[in-house]
Amino acid sequence: MLQEQRQYLIQLIERLSAGNAVLALTPAEVAQQLHEWTGIPVEQIMAD
């Protein structure tokens, strides 16, 4: 479940980033934002 949510959020942010340079984020920035929203450790978010 968590993996699916993480993948959905990453894809959503990637799609938004593709359409708007201001929203272009690195994977690390995406992970940090997800950490801030969810409280999940960044290391866990970045782990595949």
C-alpha positions, 0 to 999 in steps of 0.5 A: 500500500505504502509503495503504491502511494509513494509511486503515485505521488512520485509520478504525480510530481513528475507530471507536474514538473514536466509541465512547469519548470518552477515545479521541476524537482530532483528525486531527493527534493521529492523525497524530502517533500514526501517526508515533510507531508507523511513523516516517512524517513527520507531514506525509506522513501528513496529506497527501492 
